[in-house]
């Protein structure tokens, strides 16, 4: 990640959703290991966000994000949010490059 940060064209977009919604989506996928209950799911997420350097430490990546999208609606709503972000990003990149 730190190597990517040195690239002036790199932008990190964080996509997040409320815990309850992430659990419902994981439950619908039925993927083993996500945790069969909300308590187990939340515990797994806490481990992933924990301080153990062998864990994913997603919270550190989230803290580095340049922008955030909350995925609390439909897939179409998520697409619109990402499209809006990309449009704003494109405008900024165009402005920086002297285009307009």
C-alpha positions as CSV (number, residue, x, y, z in Angstrom):
1,X,0.0,0.0,0.0
2,X,2.8,2.4,0.9
3,X,4.4,1.9,-2.5
4,X,1.1,2.8,-4.2
5,X,0.9,6.0,-2.1
6,X,4.0,7.2,-3.8
7,X,2.2,7.2,-7.1
8,X,0.5,10.7,-7.5
9,X,-2.3,9.1,-9.6
10,X,-3.2,6.6,-6.9
11,X,-6.5,7.1,-5.0
12,X,-7.8,4.8,-2.3
13,X,-11.6,4.6,-2.1
14,X,-13.0,2.8,1.0
15,X,-16.3,1.1,0.5
16,X,-18.0,0.2,3.8
17,X,-21.4,-0.8,5.1
18,X,-23.0,-1.1,8.5
19,X,-22.1,-4.3,10.4
20,X,-25.6,-5.6,10.4
21,X,-25.8,-5.2,6.6
22,X,-22.5,-6.9,6.1
23,X,-23.7,-9.8,8.2
24,X,-26.9,-10.1,6.3
25,X,-25.0,-10.1,3.0
26,X,-22.5,-12.6,4.3
27,X,-25.4,-14.8,5.5
28,X,-27.0,-14.6,2.0
29,X,-23.7,-15.7,0.4
30,X,-23.4,-18.7,2.7
31,X,-19.7,-18.7,2.6
32,X,-18.0,-20.9,5.2
33,X,-16.0,-19.0,7.8
34,X,-18.0,-15.8,7.8
35,X,-19.6,-16.8,11.2
36,X,-23.1,-18.3,11.5
37,X,-24.3,-15.7,14.1
38,X,-24.0,-11.9,14.4
39,X,-21.8,-12.3,17.5
40,X,-19.3,-14.7,15.7
41,X,-19.3,-12.5,12.6
42,X,-18.6,-9.4,14.7
43,X,-15.8,-11.2,16.6
44,X,-14.2,-12.3,13.3
45,X,-14.3,-8.7,12.0
46,X,-12.8,-7.5,15.3
47,X,-9.9,-9.9,14.8
48,X,-9.4,-8.7,11.3
49,X,-9.2,-5.1,12.6
50,X,-7.1,-6.0,15.6
51,X,-3.5,-5.1,16.4
52,X,-2.0,-8.5,15.5
53,X,0.4,-7.9,12.6
54,X,-0.5,-11.3,11.2
55,X,-4.2,-10.3,10.9
56,X,-5.6,-8.3,8.0
57,X,-5.7,-5.0,9.9
58,X,-8.3,-3.6,7.6
59,X,-8.7,-0.6,9.9
60,X,-5.3,0.7,8.9
61,X,-6.2,0.6,5.2
62,X,-9.5,2.3,6.0
63,X,-7.7,5.1,7.8
64,X,-5.5,5.7,4.7
65,X,-8.5,6.1,2.3
66,X,-8.8,9.3,0.4
67,X,-12.6,9.0,0.2
68,X,-15.4,6.8,1.6
69,X,-18.5,5.3,0.1
70,X,-21.2,3.8,2.4
71,X,-22.7,0.8,0.7
72,X,-26.0,0.7,2.6
73,X,-28.4,0.5,-0.3
74,X,-28.9,-1.3,-3.5
75,X,-26.2,-2.4,-6.0
76,X,-27.5,0.4,-8.3
77,X,-27.0,3.0,-5.5
78,X,-23.5,1.7,-4.9
79,X,-22.7,2.0,-8.6
80,X,-24.0,5.6,-8.6
81,X,-21.9,6.5,-5.7
82,X,-18.8,5.1,-7.2
83,X,-19.6,6.7,-10.6
84,X,-20.0,10.1,-8.8
85,X,-16.7,9.6,-7.1
86,X,-14.9,8.7,-10.3
87,X,-16.4,11.7,-12.0
88,X,-15.1,14.0,-9.3
89,X,-11.8,12.3,-9.4
90,X,-11.6,12.7,-13.1
91,X,-12.4,16.4,-12.8
92,X,-9.7,16.8,-10.3
93,X,-7.2,14.9,-12.4
94,X,-8.2,16.9,-15.5
95,X,-7.8,20.2,-13.5
96,X,-4.4,19.1,-12.3
97,X,-3.3,18.3,-15.8
98,X,-4.3,21.6,-17.2
99,X,-7.3,20.1,-19.0
100,X,-10.7,21.4,-18.4
